């Protein structure tokens, strides 16, 4: 039966700290969608939930304009083409990805969508994980910004998350000694037993700082996903010419006034550097990275885990899981009941 209405979730107000029930508005609207020339009607299947989304809610200068009040919440989506408009390069049944947002259906220009190609040994969800911006962020952040080398000591915070877990594995592949930081014994066990890191530390342990100093000592590359106190501590553990890859700061995203750093002068003393980046800087090299990441998926050497929340209505709660440490691996909202065909 054809749909007569659909659900979308829009931004209702800008949060000053954490996301609350009043941050977003769920709207049920009439289904009156029809693609025009070079457009497609897309049914959302899976929605990526990422820490960067919290930053998109702030009315501040950034690498993307903020989501506006009343707009559909921005998010990367895997969807199925239900109808292609005149002159579209897509056809009905194609699986596509794009920043379609928190909506069950939508009409989008061809230029905003990419067709997902079938690859042996690759699951559809991998296009939101290792082959999506998650994996690309890990790949370019570690290899281009961090420039990790065989024999070096690599430390990864947020290591049980979508990006951190890929960073850990790439580090091992490149011959580094990899130490992971996560927030629970279960996550640490997964990192050690499944992903093969040399040692995982629970930052909530009362002996975390002491254990780290004794076991790791000093660091060549620190891949930072959390910011805050952990970053400040890592600034005191730098080797000469160390590199800090500033990928995320999830501990501060909900803070109106982050505390700031007090150990940054060690960058001077150790001739070290700290460098931020965004994955869109590397758009011209996506194909290169995806080829290598896909080869690792196909030979089984790159592992991934998905935490799936069902129902678009649960997307706001899913986003909050990132800040409570409630997920392990890549967090995804399944919008459609049926699995996509690929």
Secondary structure, DSSP 8 states (H G I E B T S, - for coil): ---SEEEEEEE-S--SSS--TTTEEEEEEE------TTEEEEEEEEEE--THHHHTTS-S--SS----TTSB----EEEEEEEE-TT-S--TT-EEEE---SBSEEEEEGGG-EE----TT--GGGGTTTTSHHHHHHHHIIIIIS---TT-EEEESSTTBHHHHHHHHHHHHTT-EEEEEESSHHHHHHHHHTS--SEEEETTSTTHHHHHHHHT-SEEEEEESS-HHHHHHHTTSEEEEEEEEE---TTTTT-SS----S-TTHHHHTT-EEEE--GGGGGGGHHHHHHHHHHHHHTT-S---EEEEE-GGGHHHHHHHHHHT---BEEEEE-SSS----
